[in-house]
Amino acid sequence: MKINGYEIKPGANLRGANLVGADLVGANLWESNLQDANLAGANLAGANLAGANLVGANLRGANLRGANLRGANLMGANLMGASLVVANLRGANLEDANLWDANLVDANLVDANLWGANLMGASLVDANLRGANLEDANLRGANLQGANLVDAVLKGTILEKKEDSQGVQDDKARIKELEEEIKKLKEALKALLDT
């Protein structure tokens, strides 16, 4: 199969390829080199990308539903808003990958390396993260309902929203102002009742 002049086959060298919005449903790209390829918005549902090199690839908004990414190298890849529902990412390297707002419902992430990955706002409902490395990952606002985190490494992981220090200071100042107003109202009410 050829798309945009690129031969789509197992072991293909597609380094830096422009495959924006390409229809690659069920494509067999086993152990292919897709380093720095632009696959933004591509439809890779059910594709076989096992062992593929996707280092630095742009997969923003891509459909990878049910894709096989077992052992794939996605280090530094942009998967922002991508659909990875029921995808197989077992043993995949997602170090420093951007998975902001990605959909990973029911995804298999057993033994995956998510060191330093940005999973902010990602949906990991019922995802299997058994033995995954989530060290220094950002999980702010991520939905982990039903996720399996047995033996997962969570050292340095951000799991909840940190309070904005300026916002907290503003709130404290406003509370103090309200307390002062209440104190003045109490004094005025007491003065009225005493007369």
N, C-alpha and C positions, 0 to 999 in steps of 0.2 A: 504494500500500500504506500502511495506517495501523497504527502500533504505539503503544500507550499514548496515543492521541489525537494523535500526531505524524505528519504526512505525510512519508513516506520517498520522496524523489525527487531528481533532480539539482538542485543549487542551493538546496536546502531550508535554511531558517533554523531550526536546531535548537540554538541557543545555550542552554547550561544545561539541556538536555533530560535527563530521567531515563529512560535506556534500559538500566538494569541488567539483565543476563542476557537481553537481547532477542535474538531469532532474526532476524538480518539477513544470512543466508547469500545471497551473490550480489547484495546490494542495490546499487543505483546511486545513490551519494551524491556524484557528481562535483561538485567545487567547492562543496560544501555547507558551511555554517557550523555546526560542532560545538564551538565554543569553550566550554570549561568544562563540556561535556556529561559525564554519568556513564554510561559504557559498560562498567563493571566486569563481567567475566564474560560479556560479549556475544559472540555467535557471528557474526563478520564474515568468515567464510571465503569467499574469492573475491569479496569486495565491491569495488566501484570507489569509492575515496576519493581519486582523483587530484585534486590541487589543492585538497583540502579544508582548511578551517581547523579544526585540532584543538588549538589553543593551550590548554594547561592542562587538557585533557580527561583523564578518569580511564578508562584502558583496562586497568586491573589485571586480570590473568588472562584477558584477552580472547583469542578465537581469531581471528587475522588471517592464517591460513594461506592463502597464495596471493593475498592481497589486493593491489590496485593502489593504492599510496600515493605514486605518482610525483609529486614536487613538492608534496606535502602539507606543511603547517606544523604540526609536532608539538612546538613549542617549549614546554618545561616540562611536557609530557604525562607521565602516570604509566602506564608500560607494564610495570610490575613483574610478572614471571612470565608475560607475554603470549607467545603463539605467533605468530611472524612467519616461520615456515618458508616458503621460496620466495616470500616477499613481495617486491613491487617497491617499493623505497624510493629509487629513483634520484632524486637531486637534492632529497630531502626535508630539511626543517629539523628536526633532533632536538636542537637546542641546549638544554642543561640538562635533557634528558628523563631520566626514571628507567627504565632498561632492566635493572634488577637481576634476574638469573636469567631473563631473556627468552631465548626460543629463536629464534635468527636463522640457523639452518642453511640454507645455500644462498640466503640473502637477497641481493637486489641493492641494494647501498648505494653504487653508483658516484656520486661527486660529492656524497654526502650530507653535511650539516653536523651533526657529532656533538660540537661544541665543548662541553666541560664536561659531557657526558653521563655518567651512571652506568651502566656496562656490567659492573659487578662480578658475577662468576659467570655471565655470559651465555655462551651457546653460539653462536659465530660460525664453526663448522666449514663450510668451503667457501664462506663468504660472500664476495661481491665488494665490496671496500672501495676499489677503485681510485679515486684522487683524492679520497677522503673526508677531511674535516677532523676529526681526532680530538684536536685540541689541548686539553690539560687534561682529557681524558676519563679516567675511572677504569675500567681494564680488569683490576683485581685478580681473579685466579682465573678470568678469561674463557678460553674455549677457542678459540684462533685457528688450529687445525689446518687447513691447506689454504686459509686465507683469502688473498685477493689484496690486498696492501697497496701495490701499485705506485703511486707518486706520492701516497700518503696523507701527510697532515700529522700528525706524532706529537709535536710540541713540547709538553713538559710532561705528556705522557701517563703515567699510572701503569700499568706493565705487569706488575709483580710485587708480591707481598706484602711490605710493609715490616716489618722485624722490630720487635717490641714491645720498646721500650727497657727497660721494667721486667722483662720476661721474660728478656732478655739479661743484665741485671744479676743476676737470681736464678740463672740458669744459671752465670754466672761465679763467684758466691759458692758455689754447690754444688760446682763443680769444685775450687775452692780447699779446701773442707772435705774432699773426697775425697782430694786430694793430701796433705793433712795426715794423714789416717787411714792412707794407704798408707805415708807416711814413718814413722809410729809403729809400724806393723806390721813394716816392714823392720828397724827398730831392735830391736824385741822378738825377731824371728827371729834376727838377728845375735847378740844376747845369749844366746839359747838354744844356738846353734851353737858359741859360744865357750866354753861351760861344759863 
